[in-house]
């Protein structure tokens, strides 16, 4: 991963705070996202994830803190700034009798340097559905159209909120390649997802939010001490599963090689997965009366 500095920050946040009455949704978040990287924000419902992202998008006000997105305070941003960002909402586009190509052509008029509609259709895999009505699309195809509307303006920063909901495995892989391609072309991407494999496959860095605070941040491979987590070596011996937790799995396996004449029965070496690390971080840092996402949206 390319090393970057604060001078190329697409998003810079310091001491961000937001409360709804007595419920504190965001409690002093510091965050920096570099230009051209894919940054994933993870957290359970009610953690403050949605509120934080909506403040960055300019759709919610903050109580305190400094926020800069593409060098601008989103709370005071103008139309020109909005043309520089793209958003793929969690809820799919509304059903419409209009054709897919018509919807894309209409949205293209909102942007000063829109992508050609044919290019967008190809990127999202809907070329063959260009003249189909939106209401005839399947759930996965509607989600692809959502992505098309998010990228048609050539955004410098793209917000993706649970983008692959409703995708089959093949469509998810195709979408991942699209996101990687956008990042390689210089688009900064902020991804929120509940799919841990998606965050691991795409993100350069990950932040975990719990109870309104960032409790861990870093490379998916090292997040929360994951790389230094103890390994569990297990095998079958005398018809019983044996297990050892160790900092030196290679030494344990070498010892087993000396004990068994051939293959070690059902040998496995397991280190903490991203999902296991995430669940541990959430369990360690979640308070019982955290604000719920419903409260955040209703406020």
Buried (B, 14 or more C-beta within 10 A) or exposed (E): EEEBEEEBBBBBBBBBBBBBEEBBBBBBBBBBBBBBBBBBBBBBEBBBBBBBBBBBBBEBEBEEBEBBBBEBEBEEBEEEBBBBBBBBBEEBBEEBEBBBBBBBBEBBEEBEEBBEBEEBBEBBBBEEBBEBBBEEBEEBBBBBBBBBBBBBBBBBBBBBBBBBBBBEEEBBEBBBEBBBEBBEEEBBBBBBBEBBEBBBBBBBBBBBBBBBBBBBBBEBEBBBEBEEBEBBBBBEBEEEEEEBEBEEBEEBBEEBEEEEEEEBBEBEBBBBBBEBBBBBBBEEBBEEEBBBBEBBEEB
